[in-house]
Amino acid sequence: MAPSALPDHDASLALYRQMLTIRRCEEQLAKSYQAGLIPGACHTYVGEEAIATGVCAHLSHDDAVFSTHRGHGHALAKGVPPKQLIAELFGKATGCSQGRGGSMHLFSPEVGMMGTSGIVAPCILQAAGAGYSFKLLGAEHVGVAFFGDGAVANGAFHEGINLATNWQLPVLFVCENNQFATEIAFADTTRNPEVANRAAAYGLPGTAIDGNDVDLVYQTTAEALQRARTGGGPTLIECKTYRTRPHAEGMRDGGYRALEEIEAWKKRDPITTYAERLTSGERAEQSEIDVIDNEVTALVAEALKFAHDSPWPDPATVAEHTYNESGAAHA
Ligand SMILES: Cc1ncc(C[n+]2csc(CCOP(=O)(O)OP(=O)(O)O)c2C)c(N)n1
């Protein structure tokens, strides 16, 4: 699959800003977790920011994203403001799910963020379902599933991709292959440690790219979305990447992977390498990068303060959002 054009000066800086916003939020969330401020699990996206950023740069609020347990980056890139994300993880009423969901239940339908999920793989089926509804409606919107390599041996992968391809639905399947599911190496769970070449079995285009290269993610997504929005059906994009923090905050990070491997991937950091590329290739000035760094640091500090200062949900509302309260008759 030949990639489309490189992002221009403004688009490149927007990609840099988005990746850095995710990174700074994750750093704050890791610290907050260590300070005991986050009830529940917290799986950070550190090291994988280029994927959500490069994909979501092309999406509108009408496109539907379905995500995973590692979904903070997807939510932010899709348009959830940092203050709503951090407040949600703190359990505050101002969070995107009003403090009732936490990290693995981030919902913001108004921006097309249709949910993170603690269950591995159903996002693949949900994105296929969204694609089906968009096709029935004759809309040019797409359903997008982000999922890890741990979802690939789940039946949902087979069912969702087969159905979306057979019916030529407008869907993007984005596998974030960070090479581990919890502490199990992908290569130890399959005789075929490549994901993209599985596409041949279903008859859809599949491509494997460097998921730490935001330009490449951006370009590859542009072409896949063009196909999806014009009736050409789904695409499977395998983004090879690495998480450089433990599976979840509070967990160990030794015993199942080599520290040298983690250090080697940190040198391929998607954010610092992108800043170097932009400045050395004369796509942007260092002074522009510096301004963004300062603005993002201030934005996230403000979001953290907002979350701290926000109220807890009113206990009297505990049963709200549990049942359908629209008054519609139930079957
Ligand atoms: C259906 C299901 N099986 C098992 C689990 C337990 N589990 C939670 S996270 C995880 C690993 C997921 O790995 P991957 O999909 O590669 O995503 P990553 O954590 O690497 O981003 C597993 C097995 C689960 N949540 N859901």
The ligand as a MOL file (V3000), in Angstrom:
LIG
                    3D

  0  0  0     0  0            999 V3000
M  V30 BEGIN CTAB
M  V30 COUNTS 26 27 0 0 0
M  V30 BEGIN ATOM
M  V30 1 C -11.4370 -11.3590 26.9530 0
M  V30 2 C -10.3370 -11.0570 27.9400 0
M  V30 3 N -9.3820 -11.9820 28.1900 0
M  V30 4 C -8.3950 -11.7220 29.0610 0
M  V30 5 C -8.3360 -10.5010 29.7020 0
M  V30 6 C -7.2060 -10.2080 30.6950 0
M  V30 7 N -6.2830 -9.2170 30.1020 0 CHG=1
M  V30 8 C -6.3320 -7.9180 30.4490 0
M  V30 9 S -5.2170 -6.9900 29.6050 0
M  V30 10 C -4.6540 -8.3360 28.7930 0
M  V30 11 C -3.5230 -8.2370 27.7940 0
M  V30 12 C -3.9500 -7.5560 26.5860 0
M  V30 13 O -2.8700 -7.4510 25.6980 0
M  V30 14 P -3.0280 -6.6770 24.3660 0
M  V30 15 O -4.3920 -6.9020 23.8040 0
M  V30 16 O -1.8780 -7.0310 23.5000 0
M  V30 17 O -2.9610 -5.1520 24.7870 0
M  V30 18 P -1.7960 -4.3690 25.5330 0
M  V30 19 O -2.0630 -4.5260 27.0110 0
M  V30 20 O -0.5030 -4.9900 25.1280 0
M  V30 21 O -1.9370 -2.9860 25.0860 0
M  V30 22 C -5.3330 -9.4880 29.1650 0
M  V30 23 C -5.0850 -10.8290 28.6190 0
M  V30 24 C -9.3610 -9.5820 29.4470 0
M  V30 25 N -9.3540 -8.3820 30.0310 0
M  V30 26 N -10.3290 -9.8490 28.5490 0
M  V30 END ATOM
M  V30 BEGIN BOND
M  V30 1 1 1 2
M  V30 2 1 2 3
M  V30 3 2 2 26
M  V30 4 2 3 4
M  V30 5 1 4 5
M  V30 6 1 5 6
M  V30 7 2 5 24
M  V30 8 1 6 7
M  V30 9 2 7 8
M  V30 10 1 7 22
M  V30 11 1 8 9
M  V30 12 1 9 10
M  V30 13 1 10 11
M  V30 14 2 10 22
M  V30 15 1 11 12
M  V30 16 1 12 13
M  V30 17 1 13 14
M  V30 18 2 14 15
M  V30 19 1 14 16
M  V30 20 1 14 17
M  V30 21 1 17 18
M  V30 22 2 18 19
M  V30 23 1 18 20
M  V30 24 1 18 21
M  V30 25 1 22 23
M  V30 26 1 24 25
M  V30 27 1 24 26
M  V30 END BOND
M  V30 END CTAB
M  END
